[in-house]
């Protein structure tokens, strides 16, 4: 099971986490959301179950 999360990273950035590991840091939340959605699409097309959580400050 994969878990994708988006959280604040510092004061201005957004982090994308995959199973608790930092995958990407973006300046805009929209960019982090795009990365997360791409991961979800790839995982679900490969037949894996994905749980996603968006946590915003």
Secondary structure, 3 states (H helix, E strand, C coil): CEEEEEEEECCCEEEEEECCEEEEEECCHHHHHHHHHHHHHHHHHCCCCEEEEECCC
